[in-house]
Amino acid sequence: MEIKRIRALIDLLDDPDSKIFETVKNQLLRQGTSVIPELEKSWESSLNDHLQNKIENIIQQIQFQDTAKELQKWSENAKDDIFPGAYLIAKYQYPDLEYNKILKQADLIKQDVWLELNENLTALEKIKILNHIFYDIYGFSGNTANFYAPQNSYINIVLETKKGNAISLAIIYMYIAQNLGLPIYGVNLPKNFIIAYIDKPFFNKALENDSEQNVLFYINPFNKGAVFGKKEIDFFIKQKKIEPLKQYYYPCTSKVIINRLITDLIVSYNKLGYPNKINDLKLLQNIIKI
């Protein structure tokens, strides 16, 4: 659409006729992100608070539509690449977030781990190195002081503050490990989220029978990468009175992890009283279709 046409439509947003406003709004929404620069210019040049609010809402709807479309594409082609999915959830709250920015932050950590690894190390020795750099050198930790803060689930904020929840910490941890050839994958344990170290790669599909025998040990991303075994999961499940399902012991798909990340955000915003965000997140969750 031509800029003149876009500007003419934006001028009509202040029309008192609600039908005209809805028509104009829908036309702008159909244009997508290409109209945002002109909307922002109109917002900056306007002294009308009511018009500014209308423009803000339209921009937010366009950005949400864009994120939803990207998440749909990711969901259809997710394979085992978890990092882009976490980025898109962060983009919901921070629409101007650049993927390369957070990727560079994670790659700096990966580079430092790579310098310390060698093929002669055992699986436990490799995880010990990763834990030292991730938790001791870079200072990542679980946010126990503000456990339900939404920021704990946004990967860009976690990379900046070095504080997050079990899932966001696990996503960064897994990205680093998997890109260094370490076969670790998320396990969707209720009321917690853990990582499994297995002895051969797991692909993002339904669990195979032979994958059940391949877990060497588990890692707790929220507790500085503490290593533990199946007995600890047995005890946790019994203590929490959870039905001991097989899926609580073995790797899950990337879509399951992103679904869990969104669920945590819904819980956070529910505690803070943000129904609009909860509705948005439920729409994003429906896109994934696990």
PyMOL commands that set and color helices and strands:
alter all, ss='L'
color gray80, all
select helices_A, chain A and resi 3-14+18-45+49-76+83-93+99-116+123-137+150-153+155-161+166-178+209-213+221-223+230-239+246-248+254-272+275-288
alter helices_A, ss='H'
color red, helices_A
select strands_A, chain A and resi 141-142+163-164+184-187+194-198+215-220+226-228
alter strands_A, ss='S'
color yellow, strands_A
deselect
rebuild
show_as cartoon
